[in-house]
Amino acid sequence: MAIAKTIIVVAPEGAFRRSLEFALEVEGFSVESHAQLSEAERSPTIAIALCAVVDESVLGSGAGPARSLDMIPRPVILLANEISTAVARKGLMVLTKPLCGSDLADALQGLSAL
């Protein structure tokens, strides 16, 4: 599958990460997944992937989350428990959990607006 259709998934909990992988693969995307943000940042794919889907639980607290996401050079879809926990960043789209139906697929279609 083409690299441009690759999505980087970062979520620490294995079952949730696998469910995201499945949902994205069903939509025709190739998925590279990681349990930690630092692993994704070191991946050669991060520079050429379509985007990263990041669960907020991999982010630290305080000023750290914004800096952590800045290390990802692609658009980011942040999966957050509350909209207020999101950090401001260009190229950031926030989806609140729990995800419903086609939320993630719809967000990926909206990437062209970022």
N, C-alpha and C positions, 0 to 999 in steps of 0.2 A: 504494500500500500504506500502511496506517496507520503513523504515526510510532511507536506503541507496539511495533510489530514490527520496528523498525529496530535493527540492531546496528552499533556502531562497531568497526571492526577497525583495529588499529595494529600494523604489522609492517614493518620496514625493507626486507626482501628481497621484491622484486616477485613472484616465482613463488610463494613461500609465501603472500603476501598474497592473490594471486589464487585459490590453492587454498582458502583459508579463505572467501573470498567465495563461491566455487562451492558449497562444502559448506553454507554458511548459506542461500544462495538456494534450493538443492534442498529445504531444510527449510521454505521458505516465508517466510523473513525478507528484508527489505530491508537492504542493506548500504551503509554509507558507510565507505570505507577511507582510511587515511592511512599515510604512511611514517614520520612522526615524531609523537611524543606531543604536542608543542607545537601541531601542526596540529589534532589532535583536540580539544585543550583549547579552541581558538579557535572550533570549530564550533558553530553555534547548535543543532545536533541533539543535542549531548552532554547537554544538560540534560533532554531528553525521550526519549532512546533507551531501549530496554529494558536494555541493558548495553553494556559495552566488552569486547572480546577483545583483550588486549595481549600481544605477544610480549616476553619479558623482555629481549631484546637492545636494545630501545629505551630501557631504563632505564639510568641511570648506576650507578656503584658507590658504596659507602659509605652515608651516611644519605640521599642523594639519591633513591633509588628509592621509599622510603616517601612522601616529600614529593611526588614526581611523581605517584604514584597518588592521593594525596589531592586532587589538582586535578581528578580525575574524579568528578563527583557521582553517578554511577551504580554499580551493582554491577560488579565487574571479574572477568573470567576471565583469569587470568595463565597464559600458556603458558611453562613453565619447563623447563630442561634437567634440573634436579635439584630435588627438593622442598626441599632445604636453602637454595636461593637465594631462596626466596619471602620476602616481607616480610609482617609481621602487619598486618592492616587489616580492619576490619569491612566486610562486603560483598565479601570477596575469596574467590574459589574458585581453587585452583591445579590445573592439569592438567599432567602431565609429558609432554614430547615424547620420542619420536614419538607422535603421537596415533594411536589405533587405532579403526577402525570408527566407532561412533556416540558416541565420547567427548564430542565437542563438543555434539552434540544432547542427550545425556543431561545434560550440565552445564547447558545452557540450561533444561531441564525442572526442574532442581534449584534454579533461581534463586528460586523461591517460598519456599525454605527460608532464604534469606539475610536 
